[in-house]
Amino acid sequence: MHQFLLGLCLFVLSFAGSFSSAADKPNFIVIFCDDLGYNDIGPFGSKLHRTPNLDRMAEEGRTFTQFYSTCGVCSPSRASLLTGAYPKRIGMHQNQEGRWVLFPGDSQGLNPDEVTIAEILKEEGYATACVGKWHLGDQPSFLPTRQGFDRYYGIPFSNDMGELDRPKGMYPPLPFLRDEEVIEEEPDQHFVTKRYTEEAIRFIRENEDKPFFLYLPHTMPHWPQYSSPQFAGRSANGAWGDTVEEIDWSTGAILDELESLGLRENTLILFTSDNGGATRHGASNFPLSGAKGSTMEGGQRIPMIASWPGTIPEGTTSDALASTLDVLPTFAGLAGAEAPTDRTLDGYDISSLLLGKGDQESPYESFLYYFRGSLQAIRSGPWKMHFARKSGKQQLPLRLFHLEKDVGETTNVAEANPEIVKKLQKLAQAARKDLGDDATNTPGSDLRAPGSVENAKPLTTAKN
């Protein structure tokens, strides 16, 4: 009897210890906007959009002024966020037809053999959810529930890939999924941001007693812009501004929920975008040049706010170069897990930058700007070099910019700095050897294949 009681006590103590350990792990939330511009929110200078909740988040945390996406369009940039690898490395730089993103019914997607943030955290006892736009493949084996997420709720690709906003026959009806089931076709997009927010809050409430990872990739402000009646027509910047202000409301609702549950000080929140703003639809990337779909700064430099009260120093700014590649290794480290060691990752653990402790220098010797398999530019320190290339009928020369002095990339200083050009060309040569370059027909040596299925079919069928 005594042995039984002793064993029972040891079991209870062991369970209590493991629960305490799990409870001490930080929660993680990534709010990932679609096409949000560098200058679209108050903490990054917007005077058009009212973003009081993001202003509050910045006051409580740290803004990153030189934070980058790995590509100027959706699918490649999302693949990098979740895997810590350049899209070229994992075959997610284009679809099977060489197009820039994935489309409904594509046979390719994020390879299930890749290790995502969700899978790493799930191994550490985290509840995981993806709420919003996926865009890494719509075939069953590519969906979030096969990539480490316990649940999925949202539109699996861009919101313009349906029948409502495109000519009939161009795409099948836009699907809205819960997990792997289409629960609605052509949803009323006026309420998409609201629905995502409600689902995100539901997930937080259901998991308040265990560590969780919430990935909230908003559908907006990507074209076509829709807002609920509370926000539609209320901003100073048309439909674009309406969606930005509703995303701000959504962020505030999540912050308030965390506070009401007593979870705010144990939750790290990152707010950023998948790529630069779509200026033709209303975004602003000021003072950067270029926009979504380019390797100019406006295409890949994105706003980022990190907030974790009591841990991240309040009201601070980091000017160090960092990127979405760093999210996986950083979250793994903060959760007490290990990033994968059986494959090449391109990101770094930037917890010192987040926490404002220790080395505050960027870990990047170079950062690569790829688009559709071609290495178009490279950055090292303050220097950024665009390679000579053909753009449509125009032949662009090699261009060098000093971003600290010329963030708008207006003055080519290549001729005056031959040694810098030589240095960046050497770094680019190493990058091409590693990742390849479709423009120069250079094969890479360390590449992984995307996922691929036979007989791929769209999730919905046009009813003609």
C-alpha positions, -999 to +999 in steps of 0.1 A: +000+000+000+028+024+009+045+016-024+013+023-043+009+057-025+045+066-031+042+057-068+010+077-070+027+107-054+056+105-078+032+103-107+013+134-096+045+153-090+059+143-124+026+153-141+025+186-122+061+193-131+055+186-168+024+207-168+042+236-152+069+234-177+044+235-206+025+263-190+057+283-188+063+282-225+054+314-243+024+315-266+031+327-302+008+347-325+018+357-361-005+382-377+004+382-414-013+407-436-017+403-474+000+431-494+002+456-466+024+485-474+054+497-454+037+530-448+002+517-443+001+518-405+007+545-379+039+531-364+055+533-398+043+568-406+008+565-421-013+596-418-042+582-439-051+551-418-062+551-382-045+523-364-047+529-327-043+493-317-011+488-337+001+521-323-005+506-289+012+474-298+043+494-310+043+514-278+043+482-258+069+465-280+095+470-307+093+480-344+117+466-370+125+491-397+146+467-419+125+436-419+121+416-451+100+391-469+118+367-492+096+375-522+073+402-535+043+378-540+022+355-518+031+318-521+069+320-520+069+345-490+045+323-470+066+292-476+097+310-462+078+322-431+067+287-421+099+268-431+128+292-425+141+286-460+143+307-492+115+297-516+140+287-542+156+262-518+123+244-513+109+247-548+082+272-538+094+301-559+068+294-586+042+268-596+046+238-619+039+261-649+065+287-639+038+312-627+046+334-597+021+319-572-001+288-567-035+287-583-066+266-576-061+229-585-023+232-589-004+199-586+024+215-566+024+228-530+046+229-499+062+195-495+048+176-465+084+165-458+093+201-450+093+210-413+071+239-404+069+261-373+037+244-364+053+210-364+082+220-342+059+236-317+034+208-318+062+185-307+066+208-277+030+204-266+016+235-284-020+237-297-017+250-333-041+268-356-040+285-390-069+310-395-070+328-428-052+326-462-030+296-467-018+297-504+007+269-501-013+243-521-050+233-521-046+196-525-053+176-494-017+167-487-007+203-488-033+218-465-025+232-430-038+202-412-011+181-430+016+207-421+014+207-383-018+227-376-045+211-355-071+231-372-076+253-402-103+279-410-102+302-440-097+307-477-069+286-490-055+310-516-060+346-528-095+360-525-096+370-562-093+334-573-130+328-574-160+335-597-174+366-580-145+390-589-132+373-621-148+364-654-169+333-653-148+302-661-115+317-651-116+300-617-141+277-599-160+291-569-139+305-541-138+279-512-140+285-475-126+256-455-129+243-420-100+219-416-101+200-450-138+204-457-153+231-480-180+246-458-190+275-480-185+286-516-180+323-526-183+335-490-195+371-483-160+387-481-174+417-463-172+396-431-141+376-437-118+396-414-145+396-387-150+358-390-112+352-388-110+373-357-139+354-340-123+321-348-089+333-336-104+344-303-122+311-300-090+292-304-072+313-278-100+308-253-101+271-258-063+268-252-058+294-225-044+267-202-018+253-226+008+269-249-005+278-283+006+290-317-019+310-337-010+318-373-034+345-386-027+352-423-053+378-432-070+377-466-069+415-467-060+441-478-054+421-510-076+430-540-106+429-540-109+447-507-140+440-486-149+453-452-177+448-428-203+476-425-186+489-394-156+499-415-167+501-451-165+537-464-151+550-431-114+555-439-097+584-457-082+560-483-111+542-499-116+504-497-079+499-491-079+520-460-111+504-448-095+470-447-064+483-430-085+499-402-105+467-398-073+447-395-063+471-368-096+465-350-090+427-353-055+431-337-070+451-309-097+425-302-070+398-299-049+420-276-079+427-254-088+390-253-052+381-242-054+407-215-087+396-202-074+360-199-042+371-182-021+358-212-007+391-225+026+389-207+032+353-218+024+359-255+048+370-282+029+386-311+045+395-345+025+417-368+038+420-404+030+414-441+037+388-467+053+413-491+053+450-499+022+470-506+001+469-538+003+506-546-020+504-576-048+494-552-041+520-525-011+509-505+018+532-496+054+520-493+068+555-487+097+562-486+106+530-505+106+526-542+087+498-559+058+477-549+044+442-546+059+419-572+093+436-574+127+432-558+129+469-550+126+478-513+089+485-516+084+449-528+101+431-500+108+455-470+077+451-448+065+467-415+070+445-385+060+450-348+070+426-321+052+428-287+057+408-255+051+430-225+076+426-198+100+408-221+105+429-252+115+465-243+087+489-247+087+516-274+119+506-290+132+502-325+156+478-342+173+489-375+190+456-379+183+436-411+161+406-403+135+386-422+106+362-421+132+335-425+141+341-388+107+333-373+111+295-373+145+293-356+135+321-332+103+305-321+120+272-318+146+286-295+121+305-273+100+274-269+130+253-258+130+233-291+156+227-318+153+239-353+158+211-378+194+201-382+190+176-411+184+202-437+196+237-446+178+266-431+184+302-442+171+320-412+186+329-378+175+329-342+170+367-337+158+365-301+186+389-291+172+415-315+136+409-303+145+411-266+170+440-270+197+420-252+232+410-263+244+414-299+221+438-318+238+434-352+221+417-381+231+381-385+230+384-423+263+386-443+240+388-473+203+388-481+190+375-514+162+390-535+149+362-558+119+364-581+106+334-600+139+316-597+161+345-607+185+362-583+178+398-591+195+416-563+217+411-532+222+431-501+252+432-476+253+458-449+239+491-462+247+481-498+222+467-523+231+457-558+206+449-586+220+427-614+218+438-650+187+421-665+160+425-691+127+437-679+101+435-707+117+454-736+139+474-713+175+464-705+183+474-669+220+480-660+238+468-629+228+492-601+243+498-567+226+517-539+236+527-504+203+521-485+212+541-454+217+572-476+193+564-504+165+542-492+144+551-522+171+535-545+173+566-567+210+571-573+232+544-589+267+546-573+281+514-590+308+532-609+321+550-579+323+518-558+339+491-578+352+472-547+317+470-533+304+457-566+332+431-566+324+420-531+286+417-538+293+398-570+314+373-550+286+368-525+262+364-554+284+337-569+283+317-537+245+322-535+241+309-571+262+279-564+240+271-534+205+281-547+210+284-584+198+311-607+173+305-635+183+337-653+219+326-657+211+288-661+231+281-629+220+250-611+220+250-573+236+224-552+214+224-521+178+224-533+147+204-522+117+195-543+082+209-537+053+186-530+036+172-561+005+151-567-011+135-597-046+142-609-049+174-590-084+189-588-098+222-576-116+221-543-148+234-559-164+228-593-180+255-615-218+249-619-224+257-655 
